Amino acid sequence: MKVAIPSPLRSYTQASEVEADGRSVRELLADLDRRYAGIRFRMIDEQDAIRPHVRIFVNRQRVARLDEPIDAGDEVQILQALSGG
């Protein structure tokens, strides 16, 4: 399925949109990490939760849990707020 990648993570993918597979958000992010090593850690914390500054949408609906099921035809968008000082 197609996954829209936010600007702050494009250094991993070199693209604004990539392909990935999975039957849940967790599996999709694991597949992204296999293809683009290190990208998952930028979205998921050490407690296996979505980081506060990251939003994941499936078919324009915000996802709060990693076990949320997804289908091959779904549209996934990852948004990431910029932070710092």
Secondary structure, DSSP 8 states (H G I E B T S, - for coil): -EEE--GGGHHHHSSSEEE---SBHHHHHHHHHHHSTTTGGGTB-TTS-B-TTEEEEETTEEE--TT-B--TT--EEEEE-----
